[in-house]
Amino acid sequence: MEERKVLLSIKDLDVKFRVRGRILTAIRGISLDIYENESIAIVGESGSGKSVFTKTFAGMLDSNGYIDNGSIIFSDDELADTVVKLDAGARSLMDRARRKLDEYSRLELGAATYRKILELESEKKEKSGLSSAEQEAQEAELKELQHQRTELYNLKQTYDPAKEKDKIRAAAKSIKEYDAKIKELNKRNEQLAKEKKHSVSVDAEYMKRYEDEHARLQAQYEGEIKGEVSQEALKRNEILAKEIYLSVGRYGLKKRHQYANQLLKALKKAMELGVDLSDDAQRNAVFDNVTFRVQYLDETPEQLHGTCILNLANVKYSKDWSKIRGRRIATVFQDPMTSLNPIITIGKQITSVILKHQDCSEMEARNRALDLMNKVGIPNAAARFDDYPFQYSGGMRQRIVIAIALSCQPKILICDEPTTALDVTIQAQILKLIKDLQREFNYTIVFITHDLGVVANIADRVAVLYAGQIIELGKVDEVFYDPRHPYTWALLSSLPQLAQKNTKLYSITGTPPSLYNQIVGDAFAPRNPYCLEIDTLLEPPMFQVTETHFAKTWLLDPRAPKLEKPEGIQDIHEKLMAAFNI
């Protein structure tokens, strides 16, 4: 297989939203590598997680959304290359960090014993309180009651006080009953916790055994951490101190010291637990709790030089996003009118982005903007430069949105259904424009769409999403001509272009599952006409079909019955060629 550079590597990504007191899991454990200069389409029904998934790349999640787990490693040599000046303040911070790290290194000598102490204390805590299973059951019961109360309260607010007094009174009564149930449940849980704690405290034999073992381990630990720190650890600490400053040097003075202290605290905890800080992956994980880790490379008397591990799942500083969003990862949205400011001229909207991200004069910015307008096919660009968005047609507005997105020559262009608001003729022109410009600017296209016709014409690879997971991934011809997941079968079967005359158009029965609830088994099982018993019990793994083709279905298990694809999508090569003009 041809070796290609991985531009964006997503691993085990979970994205959640807080919605009216409940947690909705929109993305569930997605792993995907996106390559340089490729076009990958993200396909699925509304609500499958397509837009949410790509919003994580540019830090554009709504305020109630957050990345709960996983990493998004962005490979960009220019952004990763980091240089910080070595002034008096920098040397002072590094000296203080090195002294602290040398002091903390003694804790590593007793790490094994410290972990035993934590295990002993955890065992007592478990005995003295509710078990993890009991706590989860109680929290689930309480959340469900609170959710039902909130829903009822919101419904009560919609009633007309003049005409629906009876409904308001009934709702108010039910809300009081929910309040009483919630209060009673909290009281019962507190009582149960007290009883458990009391039962352990009166168990004299257990308490004596616990205190004796705890005292023995504590004494052993105190002796171990008085030992001598090795020369290897001291040399490592010197590099760690430099990496701390490399990682925080781009911040202002206040933030710099704040993050340096947080990194020292995180490294102290890691040493206490015996984390192997010589291992890059483990060191990255410690730094990621605070900020990007910048790996030390070399130095001169005037500066430190390092390379940054860009994990987009852990960007916490808004100025970091300003270097990524627009400059490296740009987005074209589906409605060009809402993407443009109606009271600012077209030229001003393009030049403002160029001036923000590139070091150039206003005249240079204007010339670059005019060049882009010409490239995206705006006729007589100089005369249209000072027009307002309402003076442009829908197709021309979308061309301007593409010009703005490309104004800083990004590495990744996310196209979020950019042709939805346009008529069919203009759609084809915009798709051709995006592909033509890709050859000139060498960007990677991540194309979100419902339209499999668009996929056939623009994509190299296809990722099919369902209920927040990738359920099939492969080259476009593999997914179109040899689909393996029943959901992909259903999507292809429902294409109007493939329907035969005097036959009923296929539609997928039911609706996607609620992402508020934990999904057991295959998420598609309730809608799957080929559902196996195991689909309702266990989540399928991702099976490999070819070197580039994967599908998440139990039908690919060697023990599964051999099933034929639906008749409508068997031998569809010629149909697709004709339907989509491939």
C-alpha positions in Angstrom: 0.0 0.0 0.0 1.2 3.5 -0.8 2.7 5.3 2.2 0.9 8.6 2.8 1.4 11.2 5.5 -1.3 11.1 8.2 -2.5 14.7 8.6 -5.1 14.1 11.3 -5.1 11.1 13.6 -8.3 10.6 15.7 -8.2 7.9 18.4 -11.1 6.7 20.6 -12.9 10.1 20.4 -16.0 10.6 22.6 -18.0 13.8 22.4 -20.8 14.6 24.9 -23.3 17.4 25.4 -25.1 18.6 28.5 -28.8 18.9 27.5 -31.4 19.9 30.1 -29.6 18.1 33.0 -28.8 15.0 30.9 -25.8 13.8 29.0 -26.0 13.0 25.3 -23.2 11.1 23.8 -22.9 12.3 20.2 -19.6 10.6 19.2 -18.8 7.2 20.6 -15.2 6.0 20.3 -14.4 7.0 16.7 -10.8 6.3 15.4 -9.8 7.5 12.0 -6.7 8.6 10.1 -7.1 11.4 7.6 -4.3 11.6 5.0 -2.6 14.5 3.3 -4.2 15.6 -0.1 -7.1 13.1 0.1 -10.8 13.7 -0.2 -12.8 11.8 2.5 -16.6 11.9 2.7 -18.5 11.6 6.0 -21.9 10.1 5.2 -25.0 9.3 7.4 -28.5 10.3 8.3 -29.3 13.6 10.2 -28.2 13.2 13.8 -25.5 10.6 13.1 -22.8 12.9 14.3 -21.2 14.1 11.0 -21.0 17.8 11.8 -20.2 17.3 15.5 -17.3 15.0 14.6 -15.7 17.6 12.2 -16.4 20.5 14.6 -14.0 19.0 17.1 -11.2 19.5 14.5 -11.6 23.3 14.6 -12.7 23.8 18.2 -16.3 24.8 17.1 -18.4 22.6 19.5 -21.3 24.4 21.1 -20.8 25.7 24.6 -22.6 22.7 26.2 -20.5 20.2 24.2 -17.1 18.8 25.3 -14.6 16.1 24.4 -14.8 13.4 27.1 -12.1 11.1 25.8 -9.7 10.5 23.0 -7.1 12.4 21.0 -6.9 14.4 17.8 -3.3 14.6 16.7 -2.7 17.2 14.0 0.6 16.8 12.1 1.8 20.2 10.9 5.5 20.8 10.9 5.3 24.6 10.7 2.8 24.9 13.6 4.7 22.3 15.7 8.1 24.0 15.4 8.5 26.0 18.6 11.1 28.6 19.5 11.2 30.5 22.8 13.7 33.2 23.9 16.0 32.5 26.8 15.9 35.7 28.9 16.4 36.1 32.6 12.8 35.3 33.4 12.9 32.1 31.3 16.1 30.9 33.1 14.6 31.7 36.5 11.5 29.7 35.7 13.5 26.7 34.4 15.8 26.7 37.4 12.9 26.7 39.8 11.2 23.9 37.8 14.4 21.8 37.8 14.8 22.2 41.6 11.2 21.2 42.2 11.5 18.2 39.9 14.7 17.0 41.6 12.8 17.2 44.9 9.8 15.3 43.5 12.0 12.6 42.1 12.5 11.1 45.5 8.8 10.2 45.4 9.5 7.9 42.5 11.6 5.7 44.8 8.5 4.8 46.9 5.9 4.7 44.0 5.2 1.0 44.3 4.5 1.3 48.1 2.5 4.5 47.5 0.2 2.6 45.1 -0.3 -0.1 47.7 -1.4 2.6 50.2 -3.9 4.0 47.7 -5.3 0.5 47.1 -5.7 -0.1 50.8 -7.4 3.2 51.3 -9.6 2.6 48.3 -10.6 -0.8 49.6 -11.7 0.8 52.9 -13.6 3.6 51.1 -15.4 0.9 49.1 -16.4 -1.0 52.2 -17.4 2.2 54.0 -19.7 3.4 51.3 -21.7 2.3 48.4 -20.1 0.2 45.7 -19.5 1.6 42.2 -22.5 -0.4 40.9 -24.8 0.9 43.7 -23.7 4.5 43.1 -24.3 4.2 39.4 -27.8 2.8 39.9 -28.7 5.5 42.4 -27.4 8.3 40.1 -29.3 6.9 37.2 -32.5 6.7 39.2 -32.0 10.3 40.5 -31.2 11.7 37.0 -34.3 10.0 35.5 -36.6 11.6 38.2 -35.0 15.0 37.7 -35.3 14.7 33.9 -39.0 13.8 34.2 -39.6 16.7 36.6 -37.8 19.1 34.2 -39.8 17.9 31.2 -43.1 18.3 33.1 -42.1 21.8 34.3 -41.3 22.8 30.7 -44.6 21.5 29.6 -46.4 23.4 32.3 -44.9 26.6 31.0 -46.6 26.1 27.6 -50.1 26.0 29.1 -52.4 29.0 28.6 -53.3 30.3 32.1 -56.6 31.6 30.8 -57.8 28.4 29.2 -55.8 25.5 30.7 -56.0 26.1 34.5 -56.8 22.5 35.2 -53.7 21.3 33.3 -51.6 23.8 35.2 -52.9 22.6 38.6 -52.4 18.9 37.6 -48.9 19.6 36.4 -48.1 21.6 39.6 -49.3 18.7 41.7 -47.2 16.2 39.8 -44.1 18.4 40.1 -44.6 18.4 43.9 -44.9 14.6 43.8 -41.6 14.4 41.9 -39.9 16.8 44.4 -41.1 14.5 47.2 -39.7 11.4 45.4 -36.4 13.1 44.8 -36.1 14.2 48.4 -37.0 10.7 49.6 -34.5 9.1 47.3 -31.7 11.4 48.5 -32.7 10.7 52.1 -32.7 6.9 51.5 -29.3 7.1 49.8 -27.7 9.1 52.6 -29.1 6.6 55.2 -27.7 3.7 53.3 -24.3 5.3 53.1 -24.3 6.0 56.9 -25.2 2.4 57.6 -22.4 1.1 55.5 -19.9 3.5 57.1 -21.1 2.6 60.6 -20.8 -1.2 59.9 -17.1 -0.8 59.0 -16.3 1.5 62.0 -17.7 -1.1 64.5 -15.8 -4.0 62.8 -12.9 -3.9 65.3 -11.0 -6.7 63.7 -11.1 -5.2 60.2 -10.2 -1.7 61.5 -7.2 -3.0 63.5 -5.9 -5.0 60.4 -6.4 -1.9 58.2 -4.6 0.5 60.7 -1.7 -1.9 61.2 -1.2 -2.4 57.5 -1.5 1.3 56.7 1.0 2.2 59.4 3.5 -0.5 58.1 3.2 0.7 54.5 3.5 4.4 55.5 6.7 3.7 57.5 8.1 1.8 54.5 7.2 4.6 52.2 8.8 7.3 54.4 12.0 5.3 54.4 12.1 4.7 50.6 11.7 8.4 49.6 14.8 9.3 51.6 17.0 7.5 49.1 19.3 9.1 46.5 18.0 10.2 43.2 19.8 8.7 40.2 21.9 10.7 37.7 19.6 9.5 34.9 16.6 11.0 36.7 18.5 14.3 37.3 19.4 14.6 33.6 15.8 13.8 32.7 14.6 16.5 35.0 16.8 19.0 33.3 15.1 18.2 30.0 11.7 18.3 31.6 12.3 21.8 33.0 13.2 22.9 29.5 10.1 21.3 28.1 7.9 23.0 30.7 9.2 26.4 29.5 8.9 25.4 25.9 5.3 24.4 26.5 4.3 27.6 28.4 6.6 30.2 26.7 4.0 31.3 24.2 1.6 32.5 26.9 1.5 35.9 28.7 3.4 36.3 32.0 0.5 35.5 34.3 -0.7 32.4 32.3 2.9 31.3 31.8 3.5 31.0 35.6 0.0 29.6 36.2 0.5 26.8 33.6 4.1 26.1 34.7 2.8 25.5 38.3 0.0 23.3 37.0 2.6 21.2 35.0 4.8 20.9 38.1 1.8 19.7 40.1 0.9 17.2 37.4 4.5 15.9 37.1 4.7 15.6 40.9 1.6 13.4 40.9 3.0 11.3 38.0 6.2 10.7 39.9 4.3 9.8 43.0 2.4 7.2 41.1 5.5 5.9 39.3 4.5 7.0 35.8 7.4 6.2 33.3 8.3 9.8 32.2 11.0 8.5 29.9 8.2 7.1 27.7 7.0 9.8 25.3 3.3 8.6 25.2 3.1 8.8 29.0 4.9 12.1 29.2 2.5 13.5 26.6 -0.5 12.4 28.6 0.8 14.2 31.7 1.3 17.4 29.8 -2.0 17.1 28.0 -3.9 17.7 31.3 -2.6 21.3 31.2 -1.3 22.2 27.7 0.4 20.9 24.6 3.8 19.2 25.3 6.6 20.7 23.4 9.4 18.1 23.0 12.9 19.6 23.5 15.2 19.3 20.5 18.1 21.7 20.9 19.2 25.2 22.1 21.5 28.1 21.6 22.5 30.7 24.3 19.6 32.9 23.1 16.7 30.4 22.6 15.2 26.9 23.1 13.9 24.9 20.2 11.4 22.1 20.3 8.5 20.5 18.4 4.9 20.5 19.6 2.6 17.5 19.9 -0.6 19.1 18.6 -3.5 17.3 20.3 -6.6 19.3 19.2 -8.7 17.4 21.8 -6.9 19.3 24.5 -6.7 22.9 23.3 -7.5 25.1 26.3 -6.1 28.5 25.2 -8.2 30.5 22.7 -5.1 32.0 21.1 -3.9 28.5 20.1 -7.2 28.0 18.2 -6.6 31.3 16.3 -3.4 29.8 14.9 -5.3 26.6 13.8 -8.8 27.7 12.9 -8.7 29.4 9.5 -5.0 29.2 9.0 -4.7 25.4 9.1 -8.3 24.1 9.3 -11.0 26.0 7.4 -14.7 25.3 7.0 -17.2 25.9 4.2 -20.8 25.8 5.6 -24.0 24.9 3.8 -25.8 28.2 3.7 -23.5 31.0 2.2 -25.9 33.8 3.2 -25.5 33.0 6.9 -21.7 32.6 6.5 -21.3 36.2 5.2 -21.9 39.4 7.0 -24.6 41.2 5.1 -23.4 44.8 6.1 -19.7 44.3 5.1 -18.5 44.3 1.5 -17.3 41.1 0.0 -13.7 42.4 -0.5 -13.5 43.5 3.1 -14.6 40.1 4.4 -11.8 38.4 2.4 -9.1 40.9 3.2 -9.9 40.9 7.0 -9.1 37.2 7.2 -5.9 37.6 5.2 -4.7 40.5 7.4 -5.6 38.6 10.6 -3.6 35.5 9.7 -0.9 36.7 7.3 1.8 39.3 7.6 1.0 41.7 4.7 -0.1 45.2 3.9 -3.7 46.2 3.0 -2.7 46.6 -0.6 -1.1 43.1 -0.7 -4.3 41.7 1.0 -6.5 43.3 -1.6 -4.4 41.8 -4.4 -4.5 38.4 -2.8 -8.3 38.7 -2.4 -8.8 39.7 -6.1 -6.6 36.7 -7.1 -8.7 34.4 -5.0 -11.9 35.8 -6.4 -10.6 35.1 -9.9 -9.6 31.6 -9.0 -13.1 30.8 -7.6 -14.7 32.1 -10.8 -16.1 35.5 -9.9 -16.4 37.4 -13.2 -15.0 41.0 -13.3 -13.6 40.6 -9.7 -12.2 44.1 -9.4 -15.6 45.6 -10.1 -17.4 43.2 -7.7 -14.9 43.7 -4.9 -16.9 46.4 -3.1 -20.3 44.8 -3.6 -22.4 43.5 -0.7 -23.5 39.8 -0.3 -27.1 40.5 -1.3 -25.7 41.7 -4.7 -24.4 38.2 -5.4 -26.3 35.1 -6.4 -26.4 32.0 -4.2 -23.7 30.2 -6.2 -21.4 33.3 -6.3 -21.8 33.7 -2.5 -20.7 30.1 -2.0 -17.7 30.8 -4.2 -16.8 33.7 -1.9 -17.2 31.5 1.2 -14.7 29.1 -0.5 -12.4 32.0 -1.3 -12.4 33.1 2.4 -11.8 29.5 3.5 -8.8 29.2 1.2 -7.4 32.7 1.9 -4.8 31.3 4.3 -4.1 28.2 2.3 -5.3 25.7 5.0 -4.1 22.1 5.2 -7.7 20.8 5.8 -10.9 22.1 4.2 -14.1 20.9 5.9 -17.1 21.2 3.6 -20.3 20.9 5.6 -22.9 20.1 3.0 -21.8 23.2 1.0 -24.2 22.5 -1.9 -27.4 21.9 0.0 -28.8 25.4 -0.5 -27.9 25.5 -4.3 -29.7 24.2 -7.3 -28.4 21.1 -9.1 -26.6 23.0 -11.9 -24.7 25.2 -9.4 -24.0 22.2 -7.2 -22.0 20.6 -9.9 -20.0 23.8 -10.6 -19.2 24.2 -6.9 -18.1 20.5 -6.5 -15.8 20.9 -9.6 -14.4 24.1 -8.2 -13.5 22.5 -4.9 -11.8 19.6 -6.6 -10.0 21.9 -9.1 -8.7 24.1 -6.3 -7.5 21.1 -4.4 -5.1 20.3 -7.2 -3.7 23.8 -6.9 -3.7 24.4 -3.2 -3.0 20.7 -2.1 -5.5 20.7 0.8 -7.3 17.7 2.3 -11.1 17.7 1.8 -13.4 16.4 4.6 -16.8 16.4 2.9 -20.0 16.1 5.0 -23.0 15.1 3.0 -26.3 13.1 2.8 -26.0 12.9 -1.0 -24.2 9.7 -2.2 -24.1 11.2 -5.7 -21.8 13.9 -4.3 -19.7 11.2 -2.6 -19.3 9.3 -5.9 -17.9 12.4 -7.7 -15.7 14.0 -5.0 -14.4 11.4 -2.5 -11.4 9.1 -2.5 -12.6 7.4 0.7 -15.9 7.2 2.6 -16.7 6.9 6.3 -20.3 5.9 7.0 -21.5 7.2 10.4 -24.4 5.8 12.4 -25.3 6.8 16.0 -22.0 8.5 16.6 -19.8 5.6 15.3 -18.0 4.8 12.0 -19.7 1.6 10.9 -18.0 1.3 7.5 -14.9 2.8 6.0 -13.2 2.2 2.7 -12.3 3.6 -0.7 -15.3 5.0 -2.6 -15.5 2.1 -5.0 -15.3 -0.5 -2.2 -18.2 1.2 -0.3 -20.3 1.7 -3.4 -19.7 -1.6 -5.2 -19.0 -3.9 -2.3 -20.7 -2.5 0.8 -20.7 -4.9 3.8 -22.7 -3.2 6.6 -26.6 -3.5 6.4 -26.9 0.2 7.1 -24.8 1.0 4.0 -27.0 -1.5 2.1 -30.0 0.5 3.2 -28.5 3.9 2.3 -27.7 2.6 -1.2 -31.1 0.9 -1.6 -32.9 4.1 -0.9 -31.2 6.1 -3.7 -33.9 7.3 -6.1 -31.4 7.1 -9.0 -31.3 3.3 -8.6 -35.1 2.7 -8.3 -36.7 0.7 -11.0 -39.8 1.9 -12.9 -43.1 0.9 -11.2 -41.4 -0.2 -8.0 -41.7 1.3 -4.5 -38.7 3.4 -3.3 -36.9 1.7 -0.4 -36.9 3.5 2.9 -35.2 2.6 6.2 -37.8 1.8 8.9 -37.7 3.3 12.3 -35.5 6.1 13.7 -31.9 6.2 15.0 -31.5 5.3 18.7 -31.6 7.9 21.5 -28.0 9.0 22.3 -29.1 9.8 25.9 -29.2 6.1 26.7 -26.4 3.6 26.8 -26.6 1.5 23.6 -26.4 -2.3 24.0 -25.2 -4.3 21.1 -25.3 -3.0 17.5 -27.0 0.5 17.4 -28.6 -0.4 14.0 -30.1 -3.7 15.3 -33.7 -2.4 15.9 -33.9 -1.2 12.2 -31.8 -4.0 10.7 -33.8 -6.6 8.7 -30.8 -8.9 8.8 -30.4 -8.6 12.6 -28.8 -11.5 14.4 -29.4 -12.4 18.0 -25.8 -11.3 18.9 -26.5 -7.8 17.5 -28.9 -7.2 20.4 -26.3 -8.4 23.0 -22.8 -7.3 22.0 -21.3 -4.4 20.1 -19.6 -5.8 16.9 -15.9 -5.1 16.4 -14.5 -3.5 13.3 -13.8 -6.3 10.8 -11.2 -5.9 8.1 -12.5 -6.7 4.6 -9.5 -5.6 2.6 -6.4 -3.6 3.4 -8.4 -0.4 3.1 -12.0 -1.6 3.7 -13.5 -2.1 7.2 -17.1 -2.7 8.5 -18.5 -2.9 12.0 -21.0 -5.8 11.7 -21.4 -9.3 13.0 -22.3 -10.5 9.5 -18.6 -10.5 8.8 -17.8 -12.9 11.6 -16.8 -16.3 10.2 -19.6 -17.9 12.3 -22.3 -15.7 10.9 -24.7 -17.0 8.2 -23.8 -16.0 4.7 -26.3 -13.4 3.4 -26.6 -11.8 0.0 -26.9 -8.1 -0.4 -30.4 -6.7 -1.2 -31.4 -7.4 -4.9 -31.6 -3.7 -5.7 -27.9 -3.1 -5.0 -26.5 -6.2 -6.6 -24.4 -5.5 -9.7 -24.9 -1.8 -9.3 -21.7 -0.7 -11.0 -23.4 0.2 -14.3 -26.3 1.8 -12.6 -24.1 4.1 -10.5 -21.9 5.0 -13.5 -25.0 6.1 -15.4 -26.8 7.7 -12.4 -23.9 9.8 -11.2 -21.9 10.3 -14.4 -18.8 8.9 -12.7 
